[in-house]
Amino acid sequence: MEQHIGHYSYYANLRRFVDPISSVKASWVPITYFEENGLLNRLPLPNGLRGTLTGRQQVVNGLQTPCDIAIFNTQVPAALALPLLHKRSYILCTDITPVQYDRMGKHYNHTPDRIPFLTGIKQKLNERMFQHAERLLPWSSWTANSLVKDYGVARDKIEVLPPGVDTMLWQPSDEPRDADTPLRILFVGGDFFRKGGEVLLEAFRRLPAGSAELHIATRSEIKPEKNVYVYHGMSPNSAELIQLYQRCDVFCLPTFAEAFGIVAIEASAAGLPVVATNIGGLCDVVAEGVSGHLVAAGDVEQLTATLGSLASEPERCVKMGYAARQRAESCFDARKNSERMVQILENVWESVNSEQ
């Protein structure tokens, strides 16, 4: 289980709901790419190489635990374990394929390989890794399509199974919105700039004076300005963060690059309509015109018009928030999706045993 921010939330929710299931005995292996007292940490290696080697060692050590099926919450740990995978049954989850990541690379400070020979080798290894998995559980239809088109995976091996949130924890506010108050717009994103924060700020400045407030939870430093409120140090699933969602009226994520956007399903569960860019898995999260709106990346005018319409029609905003909550309950409930994952694991194990 990779431990990066979004993937950590996925792992934590999965563990919360899988551990109580009596038919499963789960051994969890966190992949942090860091060991404070490890030998590799003491060697004079580039940080990227040290992290990769440490991650591989963590995966290899974890796979020493006897298991019937191995499951990876992203394909990266699986790629690090490639020589070991041919001997065991495994399932892969992923929010993005390597091809998709390369296409978004400039927004992640990632440079795709420029040596055709090396690119070809990695492509073949990834094809082998994806095709040999018993099942693939991409988070979105966007990623599912890439697995078929870019890696030749059989469609019947794939089931879209998005991450979920604890819908008992993430709840809408009990207090009705006062129609006379400004529209409270919420943005949550560690990387303020990649996730379109500057675009949102510009759109916010163009709204009629006094019609809205902007609330920003980020680790980036933002200059203070009127009716803009910035929050630092918010922890995933914390009461403080949930209360911030509940105090707001609409969630906005005008990101330039996004594999999925767990914050968008948190917002949906909290009963907020979501305004986001039509990128990656966000197209699965937002039902256009029903639970929110999808806009083009970098289009300040479209974003301004969309937010302005919600500010001027509070009843429609509330109606969309209700639809977003219903969508979260039906598609993005962590308990239901974890139980579905266990069903898939059991089905795969039965199928593997019947073939032996």
Secondary structure, DSSP 8 states (H G I E B T S, - for coil): -B-SHHHHHHHHHHHHHHTT-TT-------B-S--TT-SGGGS---HHHHHHHHHHHHHHHHTTS--S-EEESSHHHHHHTHHHHTTS-EEEEES--HHHHHHTGGGGT------HHHHHHHHHHHHHHHHHSSEEEESSHHHHHHHHHHH---GGGB------B-TTTS---SS---TTS-EEEEEE-SSTTTTTHHHHHHHHHHS-TTSEEEEEE-SS-----TTEEEE----TT-HHHHHHHHH-SEEEE--S--S--HHHHHHHHTT--EEEES-TTHHHH--BTTTEEEE-TT-HHHHHHHHHHHHH-HHHHHHHHHHHHHHHHHH-BHHHHHHHHHHHHHHHHHHHHHH-
